[in-house]
Amino acid sequence: MDITVFSEAPLMDWIRLIILPKADWLPPEEHHHFQLFALNMLDIVWMARNTIVHEGGTIEVLELFRKIRKLSVEHLQAWQQVSGVQQPVHWQPPPHGFIKLNFDVAVHEEFVVGAAVLRNDQGNVMGAVVKKLSTTDHLRENSWQQKLESKRLGDKASNGFWWKVTRY
């Protein structure tokens, strides 16, 4: 992605392109790339601002730029991998009398967010949780998965039932 194309565009054009991905000044194949870049930039700049304001930190502008570029490349690669998926994934209920746990984890540079939903064989939500964890734990995603597994095993022993873990 050549970001020099963006540098001459007025701020109003940036905002329009973020909201509605069409611009005469940008080749059509770059519209999505620009959106990812701009939104990653806003996210990283806002986090840097919070670090300065709330923690008294300092920020190197060149380092911010590197983070934005790195994150944008990672997002583009993820989108390319996802775009190859042809069939949507549909939730399937567990067998009668069972509870199913679906979960996912998003790993960020400084934290991890995990989410889990418990549903019964009727599809009714029995419980849900979203949790932000520190990435100082070198296991990151595995830490969240291990906590869910220990919870599952603990409930199996105490409540006499278990749930099937499905990850998608």
Backbone torsions as a table, in degrees:
resi	resn	phi	psi	omega
1	MET	NA	126.1	179.7
2	ASP	-94.5	101.8	-175.8
3	ILE	-77.5	-8.5	178.0
4	THR	-63.8	-25.9	176.7
5	VAL	-60.1	-34.8	-177.0
6	PHE	-78.0	-25.2	-169.9
7	SER	-64.7	-28.9	-178.8
8	GLU	-90.1	-8.7	-176.9
9	ALA	-77.6	137.1	176.6
10	PRO	-64.8	155.5	-178.9
11	LEU	-56.5	-38.5	179.3
12	MET	-60.4	-36.6	177.6
13	ASP	-67.9	-36.9	176.5
14	TRP	-60.1	-49.2	-177.7
15	ILE	-61.3	-46.1	178.5
16	ARG	-59.0	-43.5	-177.5
17	LEU	-69.4	-33.5	176.3
18	ILE	-64.2	-43.0	-176.7
19	ILE	-78.8	-45.7	-178.1
20	LEU	-128.9	106.5	-170.6
21	PRO	-74.3	67.9	173.6
22	LYS	-143.8	128.6	178.8
23	ALA	-154.6	138.0	178.3
24	ASP	-70.8	-30.5	-175.0
25	TRP	-82.5	-2.7	-176.9
26	LEU	-128.7	129.8	178.1
27	PRO	-57.3	140.2	-176.9
28	PRO	-52.8	-35.9	-178.8
29	GLU	-70.0	-12.2	179.7
30	GLU	-97.9	-6.3	-176.6
31	HIS	-57.1	-50.7	-178.5
32	HIS	-66.5	-38.4	177.8
33	HIS	-59.1	-43.3	179.5
34	PHE	-63.1	-44.5	-180.0
35	GLN	-58.3	-46.2	178.4
36	LEU	-61.1	-45.4	-180.0
37	PHE	-60.5	-49.2	-176.6
38	ALA	-64.1	-43.4	-178.9
39	LEU	-70.5	-36.8	174.3
40	ASN	-64.6	-39.0	178.4
41	MET	-61.7	-47.7	179.7
42	LEU	-59.6	-43.5	-179.2
43	ASP	-63.4	-48.6	-176.9
44	ILE	-69.8	-39.8	177.9
45	VAL	-64.4	-40.5	179.4
46	TRP	-65.8	-40.5	176.8
47	MET	-64.1	-38.9	178.3
48	ALA	-64.3	-41.9	178.1
49	ARG	-59.8	-44.6	179.3
50	ASN	-63.9	-37.6	177.0
51	THR	-61.6	-43.6	-179.9
52	ILE	-67.4	-48.9	-174.9
53	VAL	-70.6	-45.5	-171.2
54	HIS	-95.5	-21.8	-177.1
55	GLU	-119.6	-0.6	179.5
56	GLY	68.3	21.9	-178.2
57	GLY	-77.4	173.7	174.3
58	THR	-124.0	154.3	-176.1
59	ILE	-131.7	134.8	173.0
60	GLU	-90.5	124.6	-177.9
61	VAL	-60.5	-41.4	179.3
62	LEU	-62.7	-37.9	177.7
63	GLU	-66.2	-39.6	175.8
64	LEU	-59.4	-45.8	179.8
65	PHE	-59.4	-43.1	179.1
66	ARG	-62.6	-42.0	178.5
67	LYS	-62.8	-44.1	-179.8
68	ILE	-61.3	-47.8	-179.0
69	ARG	-63.0	-45.1	-179.7
70	LYS	-61.7	-47.4	-179.5
71	LEU	-63.9	-39.0	179.1
72	SER	-64.7	-41.5	177.4
73	VAL	-63.5	-42.7	178.4
74	GLU	-61.3	-42.3	179.3
75	HIS	-65.2	-42.1	177.9
76	LEU	-60.3	-43.8	179.0
77	GLN	-63.4	-40.1	178.4
78	ALA	-64.7	-41.9	178.2
79	TRP	-63.4	-38.5	179.2
80	GLN	-65.3	-38.6	177.8
81	GLN	-67.5	-42.5	-178.9
82	VAL	-67.5	-37.4	-176.8
83	SER	-64.9	-17.6	177.9
84	GLY	-79.8	-12.5	-179.9
85	VAL	-76.1	125.6	-175.7
86	GLN	-96.5	-41.0	-174.4
87	GLN	-102.5	132.5	177.0
88	PRO	-70.1	153.9	177.9
89	VAL	-96.5	129.7	179.1
90	HIS	-113.5	141.2	179.2
91	TRP	-68.0	135.2	177.3
92	GLN	-115.0	131.0	-179.8
93	PRO	-68.4	154.4	176.1
94	PRO	-75.2	171.6	175.6
95	PRO	-60.6	158.2	-179.9
96	HIS	-53.2	132.0	178.4
97	GLY	88.4	-2.4	-179.7
98	PHE	-105.7	161.6	173.9
99	ILE	-117.6	137.8	-178.1
100	LYS	-111.4	136.9	178.1
101	LEU	-109.5	120.4	172.0
102	ASN	-110.4	136.7	-179.8
103	PHE	-147.5	160.9	174.8
104	ASP	-150.2	160.5	-179.0
105	VAL	-134.7	133.8	173.2
106	ALA	-111.4	123.5	-176.8
107	VAL	-101.4	122.2	176.5
108	HIS	-111.5	168.8	-176.9
109	GLU	-60.1	-37.8	-174.1
110	GLU	-111.1	-9.3	-179.7
111	PHE	-157.4	168.4	177.9
112	VAL	-127.0	137.9	174.5
113	VAL	-116.6	126.0	177.6
114	GLY	-115.9	145.7	177.6
115	ALA	-135.2	142.8	179.5
116	ALA	-142.5	144.8	177.8
117	VAL	-132.9	130.6	174.9
118	LEU	-102.9	127.7	176.8
119	ARG	-133.3	146.9	179.1
120	ASN	-87.3	-175.7	-177.0
121	ASP	-68.2	-12.2	175.4
122	GLN	-89.6	-8.7	-177.4
123	GLY	90.6	2.0	179.5
124	ASN	-73.5	136.9	179.0
125	VAL	-74.4	120.9	-179.8
126	MET	-96.7	-18.2	179.4
127	GLY	177.5	157.4	178.6
128	ALA	-153.3	151.6	178.6
129	VAL	-150.3	144.3	170.2
130	VAL	-127.3	131.7	-175.8
131	LYS	-138.4	135.1	175.4
132	LYS	-99.3	127.0	-178.9
133	LEU	-122.3	151.5	177.8
134	SER	-75.2	143.8	176.9
135	THR	-88.9	10.8	175.5
136	THR	-65.5	-23.5	173.4
137	ASP	-71.5	120.2	-175.9
138	HIS	-65.3	-14.9	-179.6
139	LEU	-82.5	-18.3	179.6
140	ARG	44.2	-109.4	-174.7
141	GLU	-59.2	-38.7	-179.7
142	ASN	-61.2	-33.5	178.7
143	SER	-60.5	-46.1	179.3
144	TRP	-63.3	-44.2	-179.6
145	GLN	-64.2	-39.1	179.5
146	GLN	-65.8	-38.0	178.0
147	LYS	-64.2	-41.3	178.0
148	LEU	-64.9	-41.5	-179.6
149	GLU	-65.0	-42.0	179.1
150	SER	-66.8	-34.4	176.2
151	LYS	-64.5	-44.1	-179.9
152	ARG	-61.3	-46.4	-179.1
153	LEU	-66.3	-38.6	178.2
154	GLY	-64.2	-42.8	179.4
155	ASP	-69.8	-31.7	178.0
156	LYS	-62.1	-43.7	-178.0
157	ALA	-70.1	-39.2	-173.3
158	SER	-88.9	-30.7	-174.6
159	ASN	-107.7	-6.6	177.4
160	GLY	76.0	16.3	174.6
161	PHE	-141.7	167.8	177.0
162	TRP	-138.5	166.6	175.4
163	TRP	-125.6	153.5	-180.0
164	LYS	-87.2	133.8	178.7
165	VAL	-95.5	123.2	176.9
166	THR	-124.0	129.4	-179.8
167	ARG	-119.2	132.0	177.8
168	TYR	-139.3	NA	NA
